[in-house]
Amino acid sequence: MTAMSKRQREERLASAFVDLASPLVRDVSVNDVLRTLTAHCVELLDVSASGVLLDIPHDRVVEVAASDEHTRGLELFGLEWDEGPCRDCSRSRSHVSEVRLDVDAACARWPRFTPRALLLGFTSVATVPLRFQDTVVGALSLLHDRPRPLDDGRLHLAKALADTATICVIQQQVLRGQRTQIARLQGSLAARITIEQAKGYLSNSRGCSADQALLRMRTYARNRQLKLADVAHQVLNGAAADTLLAPDR
């Protein structure tokens, strides 16, 4: 390798880790992180294609991304069939050593995934887990269309790239959860303020106590299968039925 090619590789490596770490400083979608990971794997690891499956335990969202659409389709089929190298890697919590796909053992192991992969021209695959501390949240697949096994150096680099992407994905999940919780709290606070305002208005207009006004709104909401906050909005907007707004005689 020439000095120039070494410098180019160092620049590409630096660029890859900067790209993968970008969600630490700016808002980037999880799918963008995964696609960036697969693109850099193809560029830096001399593989034909790369796919990734994100399946965080206890999370309802499963993400699939790849370096190209054909490989993404392959990973989606593997997810649908519940088989393939990414599925095995995610379950075993460790990397799957490079597997030849053009042998009978591969067809026996992945009877639907393997023919599809061979049809796309892939002859071998290796996988690396997406690991966060003691939890495996998915897997990265590295696919070859020619017999050239991953050496230890490239396998270690694949793990480093996968680990960096996983940290950023987990952070995005945490931030998403925090934003959702904050939005819920803000919504609850706004509803509580509206209810208190409506309670005071109704108490004054009907000449009853605040507790009686609240009881009337609750009864009104229950009878009409409405949320209490929605009834409060109706009271303040004058849209509630006269039976609720009219003063007591």
N, C-alpha and C positions, 0 to 999 in steps of 0.2 A: 504494500500500500504506500503510495507516495505521500510526501509531506502535505501536498495540497489536498489529497483525498482525506487524509487524517483531519485536516482543519475543517473540511466540509462536513465530515461526519460529526465532529465536535459541535459545529454550529447547528446541525440538524438535531443532535441530541438535546442541546440547550433549548432549541426552539420547541421540541416536543414536550419537555417538562414545563416550560413556560406556558404553553397552550393548555396542557392538562391541569395546571395549577391555577389557571385564570379564574375559575369559579370561586376561589378563595378571596378574590378582591372585587369581582363584579358578578352580576346576575347572569348565569348561563344555564340553559335548560339541561336536564339530565341526559336527554337524547343527544344533544350536541357534544357533551363530554364523551359519551360512548362512541359516537362516530369519529371524534377526534382521536380517541384511543386506537380504533381499528385502522385509521388512515396512517398513523405514525408507525404502527406495527408492520404494515406492508412496506413502508419506506425504509425502516431501520433494520428489520429482521430478515429481509430477503425471503419473505413468504409470498405466496400467490394471492392470498386473501385472508381476511380476518373477520370474525364475527364475535359478538358478545351478547350474553344473556344476563340481565339483571333481575334477580328474584329475591328481594329482601324479605326475610322471614317476618310474618305477621303484617306485611304491607300488601295492599290489594293490587298495587301496580306492578306489572311485569313488563320490562322494556327489552326490546331486541334491536340491535343495530349491527351494521356491517360495513366493510370497506366498499361494497358494491351491492346493487340491488339483487343480483342472482344469489349472492351469499346470504343476504338478509332473508330472502325467500327460503333458503335452505335451513337457516336457524329457526324461522317461523314454523316450518314443517316439523322440525325436531321438537319444538315446543308443543305443537299440536299432537304429535305422536308420542310425546313423553319419552323420547329416547334420543341418543346421540351423545357426542363427547362432552358438550357443555352440560347436559343433564347429569351425566356420570360424574363429571368434575365437581359440580355443585353439591351433589349428594355425598360424594366421598370426602369432600373438604380438602382434597389435595390434587395436585396436577396429574393429568393423564399423560403418561409417556407417549411419545410419538407412535401412532398406530398406522400401519399400512391398511389402506382401504381396498386395495385390489387383491385381497386374499379372502379365503372362505371364512376365516375366523371373524373378520369384520362384519360380514353379512350375517353371521350367526349372532353377533353381539348387538348390531343395530340393523335389523332386517329391512327397515324402510328408509332409514337415513342413508345407509351406505350406497344403495343403487342410485339415489338422487345425487349424492355427492360425486359419484363416479361419472354420472351423466354430465355433470358440470366440468369434468376434467380433473377433479382433485384425486390424488393418489395416496395422500397421507394427511394426518391431522394430529396436532398436539394441543393440549389445553393448560391454562393457568387459572387458578381460582381468583376471584375478586374477594379479597379477605380484608375485613376490618376487625382488628384485634383478634378475638377468638371466634368471630362470626364470619361465615362465608356467605356472601350476598349475590353470588353469580359466578360466571366463568367466561374466560376469553379463549376463543379457538383460533389456532394458527394453521392454515391449510396450504398444502403444497400441491402443485401439479407436476412435480418431478421428484425423483428420489434424492432428497438432500436433507438429512436429519438435522434438527436444531442442535447445535453444540451447546455446551454449558454456558458459554458467554452470552449467547443470544437468549437462552432460556432465562438466565438471571436478569437480563435487560427487560425481557417480557414481563417478568414478575415485578420489576421496579416500575414499569409503565402502568401495569395493572393496579399496583398498590397506590400510586399517585392518583389515578383516576377514581379509585374507590373512596379515598379520603374525601375528594371533592364531591362525589355523589352523595356520600353520607351527610356532608355539611349542607348540601342543597336540600336533602330530605329534612334535616333538623330545622333549617330556616323556614322551609315550607310549613312545617308543623307549628313553628312559633308564630308565623304570620296568620295561620288559620286560627290559632288560639287567641291572638290579639284581636282579630276581626270578630270572633265570637264574643269576647269580653266587651268590645266596643258596642256591638249590637245589643247585648244584654243591658249595658248601661243606658244606651239611648232609649230602649224600650221601657226601662224602669223610670227614667225621667218623664217620658210621655205619659205613663200610667199615673205618676204622682201629679202631673199637671192636670190631667183629665179628672182625677179624683177631687182635686181642689175646686176645679170649675163646676163639677157636678154637685159637690157639697154645697157650694154657694147658690147655684141656680135652683136646686131642689129644696134648699133649707134643711138639709140633713147633716149628720156628722160625716166626717171623712171615712170612718169605718163602714157606715151605711152606704155611702157612695161607692166604695170599693166592692161591697157585697152585691150591689145592684149591677155593677159592670160585670162581675164574675157570673152572676146568674144569667145576664143577657148574653154573654159570650158562650156559656155552656148550652143554653137553649138553641142557639143558632150555629153551634159548632165553629165558633170563631176563636181566634187567639185574643187574649186579654189586651195585648198591645194594639191589635187592629181595632178593637172596640174603643180603646182610648183615643186613637186617631179619629174615629168617627165622632166621638164626643167633642173633640176640639175643633173639628171641621164642620160641626153642625149637621152631620150626615146620619147620626143615630136616630132610631125611631122615636117618635114623640113620647112613647111610654117610658123611655129612659130619660129624656131630656126635660119633660114637663115638670114644673114645680109641684110639690105636694100640696094638697088642699086641706 
